[in-house]
Amino acid sequence: MPMRVIIVGGGFGAVQFAKTLRKQLRSSDCEILLFNRENHMVFHPLLADVAGASINPDAAAAPLRQMLPGVGCRTERVERVDLASSEIEFADGNGALNRLHYDHVVLACGAESNLGIIPGMTEHAFAFKVMRDAIDLRQHVVRQMENAEAATDAERRRWHLSFVIVGAGFSGVEVAGEVNELVRSSTRFYRNFRKEDVSVTLVHSQDQILPEVAPSLRDFARKKMEKAGVTMLLKTRAVAATHEGIELNNGKMLPGATIVCTIGTAISPLVQHLDVPKERGRIRTTPDMRIEGHSNAWAVGDCASNINAVGGKPSAPTGQFAERQGRQAALNLARVVRGEATQPFRFKALGQLCSIGGYSAVAEMFGMRISGLVAWFLWRGVYLFKLPTWSRRIKVALDWAWDVIFPRDLGFLNTDAAQHLTHAFYRPGDFIHRQGELARVFSVIEEGQVEILQSTDASQEPVVVAVLGKGDFFGEGALIGNRPHETSIRARTAVRLGQVGSALFSQIVGSFSPFRDILSKAVTTRSGDFWRRVPFAKSLLDGESLASLLDPPSAKQLHEENTLADAIKALNESPIGELLVLDEKQRLWGTLDRGDLYHMIARIAATPIETRGDSSRRKLNELLPGNPVYVTLEDSIFIASATMLDHGLSWLPVVQSKDDLRPVGSLRGEKITNRMIEKIGRTQSDQARAAS
Ligand SMILES: Cc1cc2nc3c(=O)[nH]c(=O)nc-3n(C[C@H](O)[C@H](O)[C@H](O)COP(=O)(O)OP(=O)(O)OC[C@H]3O[C@@H](n4cnc5c(N)ncnc54)[C@H](O)[C@@H]3O)c2cc1C
């Protein structure tokens, strides 16, 4: 039986490893199996060209099995590497988990993009890491130009033509250059806008773009890009992203219908779950690139922290290094097989190349600094040469030649937004929709709270009538009734929503009767303008403050870190059986009553027995959903009671204010009705007295 080497990944590191090892060891002596999530290798340096429509996507993605003769290529995702038993676990095409033994394993699974570092980026920005990102971005950019052409409002037209790129490292600069070139060179095909309507903005936290290259080249790149129309916002950070654009750390809102986030990387989940020594999340290796403590497991590329013998520092996470590491790790493995000594990783970086759009680039190669058209030819020449196969080289060369002579391709597939399931982020105070607007989506609150606002006629300012929280939904009434929204919805806190497009919503409602039942129940129980419909009851509570009906917080309060055993004890001692749960800053985190206790026990029962442990020691923040619906002292009794009505609750926690979530007590529905009865009694006795 030949020995088996399994490679996890199909990028720069993995491909070089597989190629080199195949040359070193015969197929009869060594079986090489490469597992990659996709069936192709992505050539990242060309992703910006794909987004800018100067090359076709397939030119920057090379099919692995055509590149790697003699290597078994599997398009499967590896779920787990069991270093103790020398096995990998992967899901096959039918979803079944399989295990495969190896003699040596090489981890080359790269890193992932992480938009979660800035609120709203996951929901509203494009990442720029995989081929899908580049293709989606290109489609989106062209769609924005079509939207701008159709827009009747000049401000909205300019918004469609606003492109914001966050991060001015290599990929940010390259994307900005390409998008700028694509949009500005295409304006001549549109009748309703001109180059002056377009804005492309690079937002960067440092005082210079391209921090990795020499100051003279950076300056050149900045000036050249500014001349081409790219605005640089330096020493500025994005703090949130919404559908409208990005919020900056200076408090200003930068409008943008397209946001690309090129900052933020995360360690691959496979590496995260691996119990080995790590350096900032990357796998620590010995100098010959074996995982520390394991003689038959290797790690190369962005997922590894390999010390470069040149300089004694961890290697940079670049394709250049990943390739060299892959090559040398394969040579070392071959040495191990032959019983020879391995060699430490040693590589002197060749230089830096960055395209900045408009047939211009900056390059630092072999100590030389070049910029402009010559650097651009060098950039293209080097990457053409680096492409993995001759067929790719010819394809890309033809695309580039085509791009120099002919305009860029503006075709795009018009996918129907009404069919999509998406996510959205709103900042406190942002309107999600306004009364009278046409309904486009059904929204479910994943995090945070929103306010329902209503006005009886156009001249009247809308007032808050109720509050919705996590798990609540809205938009169904207008979609089912095929009518405009009867209320406005505004974010009360930062809010994350799951949104279903109108066409998809209709399909779900049509096909799934349980969902339909839940919605029709909600439509009939929603308070809407409840208080306006019962003016008599409303007049009884007019002038009544929420504080006057407040029950003080109970003496016993729980913390999210308390255990199930603590919760049972506290509920047992509580006369009303309702408790507030606080976080470490004494802010409201959740609520707990006997019904919740039942749900917590049901949740434990659903956990497999072997992973359950001592259930009584499970923490409340593992068992309770948290994020309860609440009102503030500033809210009216009408908002509080409509909120209770909407949620079918008999009580609500009350906090100090929207910004200060420390609880000040709770409001009970029965107290509101008691106050009304009291008032009716008083009115009746006043009337009787007046009559006598
Ligand atoms: C837009 C952009 C431009 C860049 N430009 C340059 C440049 O000009 N020069 C340069 O040197 N570097 C550049 N880089 C960086 C370079 O691309 C990376 O450093 C390089 O790709 C790292 O190689 P790798 O082999 O470690 O991982 P990758 O090339 O990222 O490959 C990892 C592979 O592993 C697969 N994978 C992950 N998890 C699993 C799993 N569980 N099971 C199966 N497969 C899995 C992934 O699908 C992927 O195919 C750029 C990066 C980006 C994003």
The ligand as an ORCA input file, in Angstrom:
! r2SCAN-3c Opt
* xyz 0 1
  C      -8.134     40.371     -2.988
  C      -6.813     39.781     -2.601
  C      -5.668     40.157     -3.291
  C      -4.444     39.603     -2.940
  N      -3.322     39.976     -3.639
  C      -2.132     39.412     -3.353
  C      -0.971     39.738     -4.094
  O      -1.019     40.564     -4.985
  N       0.192     39.139     -3.763
  C       0.273     38.205     -2.752
  O       1.354     37.653     -2.512
  N      -0.798     37.878     -2.004
  C      -2.004     38.459     -2.283
  N      -3.105     38.144     -1.537
  C      -2.974     37.229     -0.394
  C      -2.991     35.782     -0.873
  O      -4.051     35.558     -1.740
  C      -3.078     34.814      0.295
  O      -2.054     35.106      1.193
  C      -2.960     33.388     -0.212
  O      -4.067     33.076     -0.982
  C      -2.821     32.393      0.924
  O      -2.705     31.131      0.370
  P      -3.206     29.829      1.148
  O      -2.817     28.674      0.308
  O      -2.732     29.850      2.535
  O      -4.795     29.982      1.221
  P      -5.881     30.296      0.132
  O      -5.267     30.684     -1.172
  O      -6.820     31.242      0.771
  O      -6.589     28.885     -0.078
  C      -7.247     28.212      0.962
  C      -8.177     27.183      0.342
  O      -8.614     26.284      1.356
  C      -9.972     26.002      1.160
  N     -10.536     25.554      2.435
  C     -10.664     26.260      3.584
  N     -11.205     25.497      4.550
  C     -11.408     24.280      3.994
  C     -11.946     23.064      4.498
  N     -12.358     22.957      5.761
  N     -12.036     22.004      3.662
  C     -11.619     22.097      2.368
  N     -11.097     23.237      1.846
  C     -10.978     24.306      2.649
  C     -10.554     27.300      0.646
  O     -11.760     27.061     -0.036
  C      -9.435     27.793     -0.261
  O      -9.597     27.297     -1.578
  C      -4.344     38.683     -1.873
  C      -5.511     38.306     -1.181
  C      -6.739     38.848     -1.541
  C      -7.969     38.423     -0.782
*
